[in-house]
Amino acid sequence: MRHHNNNRKLGRERNQRKALLRALAVALVKREKIETTEAKAKELRPLAERLITYSKKESLSGQRAIKSVIGEKMASKVIETIGPRYKDRSGGYTRITKLGRRLSDGSPRAIIEWV
């Protein structure tokens, strides 16, 4: 059965969607708080939380997984500064706060940030 196998397509093909999520993840690590559409924030959340989980394990394979997603420079920031903040936390590293709708096209906006 195919329950819960539907992901948001975000109006993009697979490679474009993957590149978009990677770019959003890099922006989140770099700025620690970004404003985007609600759908993009909800798709970014599992990826961002997985990065923190990998950094908490402190394994070489986890470090390589982080580097493959967001690059070496941002991976070092996740491993050295962001990851250690959540040593005692067992999940829920991000917060999505809904904002109003965008004036130009009416799409719902949201802020995603580290807790």
Secondary structure, 3 states (H helix, E strand, C coil): CCCCCCCCCCCCCHHHHHHHHHHHHHHHHHHCEEEEEHHHHHHHHHHHHHHHHHHHHCCHHHHHHHHHHHCHHHHHHHHHHHHHHCCCCCCCCEEEEEEEECCCCCCEEEEEEEC
